[in-house]
Amino acid sequence: MSMDVVIAGAGMGGLSASIALGLKGQQTTLLEKRTSFGEVGAGLQLGPNATRILQRFGLSKALERYAAWPSHIEVFRFDQEKALAKLSLGEAFQARYGAPYATLHRADFQAILHERMLSIGQTDLRMGTALLDCKSSDQEVQLHIEAKTQEVEASNKETFAPSSSSKPQSLSAKVLIGADGVSSDVRRLHWPHRHIYATRHLAYRATLAQKLLPLRLRQSCVRVYMGPQMHWVQYPIRCGEWLNMVVLMEVPFDATHSKDTVQTPLQQTWHEQVPLELSHWHFSQALKGASPDLQDLFRAVGEWSPWRLFDTNPLKGAHQLAQGRLALLGDAGHAMLPFLAQGAGMSIEDADALANAWAHEEQAVTLRLENYAQSRWRRNARVQRRAQTNASVFHAKGAFAGVRDLGLSMLGERLLDMPWLYGHR
């Protein structure tokens, strides 16, 4: 069977790409190895650079149903209750950048994208389908996939249960877009020298209904607390009814997962197995000397989900995003630390740029992908580098932390606002 555009991965990047291409009139086949969409991850932040594109996707009303709209960002030392710096969001950001700053639960955002993809009607979504191999030639891409046989449970027609059987198939396509995340099979198969590596950063995630918190702990803004080798981020989600919290800390880990000893393939998971006693020790070290508010919020959470952070070297050229009839998008092409809150934003930008490049039907397929990669690699590399720099700044200690705090208290909004990032069009 032959088709034009095949996208591997139905996460935020793959769904966004199918929407962007569908709005240009391009049919796509979207392969996803999971058999159903699940509630993975926790919250995410979307700056005006991303929400501007989502508005063009026709998602304004859908965002209103699920998103929260933080009034401002506040940055604190982790042991103090007075903010070092503040950046107004809300109407001020809308006026400055022409689009809002939003925060959402990942599962809600995935549902929004999925619903919009279905409404456009240009995508053949194949759940339970894994990419086994792919071979690219001057004329086409040959894909070998494995589709799990799915049986619909009589009690719930929306729940799919994979059987023990699978069905190998072969497909051919004009292009293959790898949007299959940090542990991308497309990147592993065709960019074997590009590695991801586990870092010493561990993120503990939790969400909590705000009605369960005392009034003084409920928040309508984004708050960042910075401490030695850790920082705490919190913001509202689900129309402000829930609070998302992430505690990112630097902890020892198995050296076989490090940058110097790369495992291939290396798989990122949403939940790392951390013994309860070790988890308690991590928090006891990270929150030693923390403000009463952080201590109270920590005690209010019943369960924290640990998640190892992965990273990769910043992009060095367009060839790392596109080669011939193959291209990478989102985390598959440029995994990055979450210290700039732009992982989702870059995937959305990538999808929009890909669709714009693909719309030039007078150009050869390979040139369209080359133009996409040329338009994206420098910006993604800049965001990757800035996220790595922020990791050092946020987790600074001693004299370096003092300089950081002084700079924030003196320059405030000038440091927190980033026109180069939020104003990108």
N, C-alpha and C positions, 0 to 999 in steps of 0.2 A: 504494500500500500504506500502511495506517495502523497506527501503533504508539503505545504510551504514552510510553516514556522512551527517548530516543536520547542516547548519550554519545559525544562526539567526543574521541578520544584514548585509547589503551590503554596509557598509561604507569602509573606508580604510583597517580596520582590516579584515572584512569579505571577501572583494575582494582579499586581499593579501593571505588569507588562502586558498581560492578557487584556486588561481593560484599556490601556493606552493604545495598543494595536487594534483592538476591536473598534474603538471609536474612529480609527482611521480606515475602517472597512476591511481589516485584515483578519482572516480566520486563523486560529491557533489551536494546537493540540497541547494540552497541559498535563504533564505526567507527575504524579505524586505517589511516593512509595507508601505513605500512610493510607490506611483503609478508610479513615474518617478524620474530620477535623476535630481536634480536641482542645481543651482549655489549657494551652501551654503558656508558660511565661507569666508575667505580671503586667506592670504598667509600661507605657512608653510616652515620650514627649515628641511633639511634632511642632517645629517652628514654622514661621510664615513661608520659608522656602519650600516646605512640604505641603502645608495646607492650601497654598496658592494653587498647586497642581491638583490637589484633591477637589478643589472647587471646580476646576475645569473638567474633572472626571465626572462631575454631576453628583458629588457626595455631600454637599452642604447640609441638606436636610437630614441625611443619615447621621452625620457628625453631631448635629443638634440633639439627636436621640440618645447618644451614648457618651459624648465627650464632656470633659470639664474644661473650664476656661479660666486658668489661674490669673489672679489679679496682678501678681508680681513675683519676682524671684528674690529671695533673701539668702544671704550667705553669712554664716556664723563660724566662730571658733567652736569646737565641739564642747568646750567646758564653759561657755558663756551663753547668756540669754539675750544679749543685745547684739543686733545685727551689725556686721562690719560693712556691708554694702547692700544696696537694693536696686533692682531694675524693674520699672513699671512695665507691665504687659497690658492686657486688656485693650481698651480703646486707644491707648497711646501706641501700642505696637501695631494695631490695625491701621491707624492713621499713617504711621511711619513706613510700613512695609506692604500695606494693601491686603493683608491677610492676617488671621489671628494665630495665637499660640494656644495649642490644645494639648490635653493629656487624656489618655485612654487606657483601658485594659486591652492587652494584646488580643485576647479572644474576641472581644467586641469589635476591634478593628478588623480582624480577619473575617468576621461575619459580615461586616459592612462591605469589604472588598468582594467577598464571595457572592453576596447578593447582587452587587452591581455588575459583576462579571456575567451572572446568569441573565440579568435583565438586558444586557447588550446582545447576547445570543450568538456570539461569534467564536466561542471557545468550546472545544471538546475536552472536558475534564475527565481524566482517567485516574481514579483513585486506586490505591493498591498496586501501582505499576512502578517497578524499579528499573532503572537504567543499568544494564549489565556491561555494555560496551558500546562504543561508537567509532566509526571510521569515516574520516572526511577525505573527499577527493575534490577535483576541480569541478565536478558536475553536481555532487550531492553529498549528503551525510547519511551513512547507513547506521541505524540504531538497532541494537539487540536489547530487548526489554523482557521483563518477566512480570506477567499480570496474575495476581492472586485471584482465584475463583472466589466470588463473593455470593453469599446467600443472605437474603433479607429475612430477618426474624419476623415471624407473624405478629408478634406482640408490639413491634415498633418498626414501622416501615422505613424509618430514617436511620436505623442502626444497622450497620453492616458487620457481619462476622466472617472473617476470612476462613476458608476451609484449609485443609492440609495440602491441597493440590495447587499447582501453579502452571501457567501456560506460557512458555517462551514464544516470543514473536520477533519478527523483523520488520522494521519500518525504514522508509527513506524520506528525507526532507531536504528542502532547500537550505535551511539553516537550523542549528541547534543552539538555543540560549540556555546556558547554565545558570539557573537561579536557585540552586539547591543548597544554599546556605554555607556555613563555615566549613562543614565537612563535605564539600561538593565532590560528587563523583565525576562531573564533567571536568573540573579543574584537575583532579587526580589523574584522569586518563590522558589529558592533552596538555597540561602544564605541570608535568611531574616534578619539576624542580622548584615549583612554588609551594612552600610549606606553611602550614599554620603551626603554632606552638602554644602549649598551655603556659600561662603566666602564673606568678605567685599570688595573683589577685583572686579572691573568692568572694562572690556576691551572695549574701543572704537576703532572700526576698520574702515579703509578706504583704498581704492586704487585710484591711480591717474595716468593718462598718463604722463610720464616724459616730453614729448614734450610741455606740458602745463606749465611746471615749468621753471623759469630762470636757466641758466646754473649752477650757484653756488649751486642750491638746488638739482640738479640731482645726483643720486648716483649709483655706481656700487659695493658698499660694504654693509655689515651689520653694522648698527650703533645703539648703545644703549646709551640713555641719562638717567641718574639716578638722581632723585630728592627726596625730602621729601614725603614719602607715594605715590610715583608714579614713573614710568619710561616709556620711549618712545622707541619703537623699529621700525626700518624701514629697508627695503631691497628690491632689485629689483626682479621682477617676470616677466613672459611672455617674456623670452629672453632679459630681461633688459628694455623692452619698458614701463613697468609700475612700479610704486613704491608702495609697500605695507607698511602701517603704522598702528601700534597698540599702543594706549596709555592706560596703565594699571594703575589704580588709586584706592586708598582705599576710599570708600564712605560709608555713613550710608545706611542701608537697613532694610527691614521688618524682625523683629526678629523671625517670625514664620519659616523662611527659614534657621535659623542658626544651628550650630553644636549641640547646646543643645536642640533644639526642631525640630527634623527631621520630615519632611513630607514624607509619603510613599503612592504611589510612587512620587518621586520628579523628575520633568522633566526639563532637560536643553534645552533651545532654543537658536537659533542663533541670535535672536533679542529680547532684553528685552524692554518693553514699558517704556520709560523714557520721561517725558514731556520735551518739547524743552527748556523751561525756566530753568528746573533743570539741563539739559545737559549743558547749557551755564554756569551755576554756577559751575558745576563740573570742566569744563575746566578753568574757571577763577581762581579757587583755585589751580588746578594742575599746571598750567603754570605761576603762579605768580612768576616773577623774571626769567623766562626761557630766553634762548638765542634768539637773533633776528631770527636765522634760524628756530627754532622751532615755534616761533610766526608766521613767514611768511608761514611755511608749514601748520600750523593750519588754517590760513585764506584762503589758497589755496583750501582746501577741502570743497566741498559743503555740504556733508552729512556724518555724522559718525554713525555707527551702534553699539549700546551698547550690550554687552554680559556679563552676570554674570558668574564668574568663580566658578566652583565646585571642591571639593576636597574630599578625603577620607583618612582614616588612612593607613599608609604603610602596605604592606602585612606582615603577621607574620608566614606564613608557606605555604607549597604546597597545603594543604587542602583548602585554600581560592581560589585556581585556578582550582582545579579538585577534583571531588568526584564521584566515580563510573564511570558512562557512560556520565557524564556531565563535561564540562570544560569551562572556561572563557578566553577571549582573548582581548587584547587591553584595551581601557577605561572601558569596562564592568568589567574587572578583577582588574584594578589598575588605576582608574582615578587619574590624577595628574595635578598640576598647571603647566602653560606653561613657568615657569621661567628657564627651562633648554632646551626648544625647542625640547622636545623628545617624545611628545605624539604620533606622527605619527611613529617615529623611533622605539619605543617600540612595537607598533602594528605590524610593519613589522618584527621585530626580533621574536616576538611571533609566527607569521604565519610560519616563516621558521623553528623554533624549533618544532612546532607542526607537520609539515610535516615530519621532520627528525625522530621524535619519532614514528609517525604513520607508517613509512615505514618498521618498524620491524614486519613484518607480523607473525613471529613465536611466538610473544608475545601475551598475552591476551589483549583485547581491554582496559580494565581498567588499566593494567600495562603501556600500551603505554601513556595513558593520565596522569598517575601518573609520569612517566618519564619526560613528557613535563613540568608538573608543577614544578617538582624538579629542572629542568634545568633553570627555569625562575623566580621563586619567589624572590630569593635573589637579583638578578640584578634589577628587577623592583622596589623592595623595596628601594634599594639604590638610584635609580633615583628619586623616590617619595620623599625621605628624602632630597636629594640635592635640588630638586625644592622648597621644603618648606623653606630650609635654604636660598636659593637665594632670596626668597620673602622678607625676613628680611634684607638681605644685600643690595639688589637693592633699597629698599625704606627707607633706614636708614636716620636719620637726626641727627644733632648736632655732638657730639664728635665721635659717632660711624661712622657717614658718613666720618668724617675726617680721621679716622683710615683706613677705606675702601679705600679712595682715595689715601692715602699715600702708602698703600700696592700695589695698582694697578700701581701707577707711578713708584715704585721701582722694582716690580717683573714682571709686564707686561705680556708677553707671557706665563711665567711659571704658572700664575694663570688662564689664559684664555684657554690654551690648556689642554685637559683632555684625556690622553692616555687610561685610564681605560674605558672611555666612547666610544671614537671614534675608538679605536683599537680592540674593542670586536669582536670575531669571533666564 
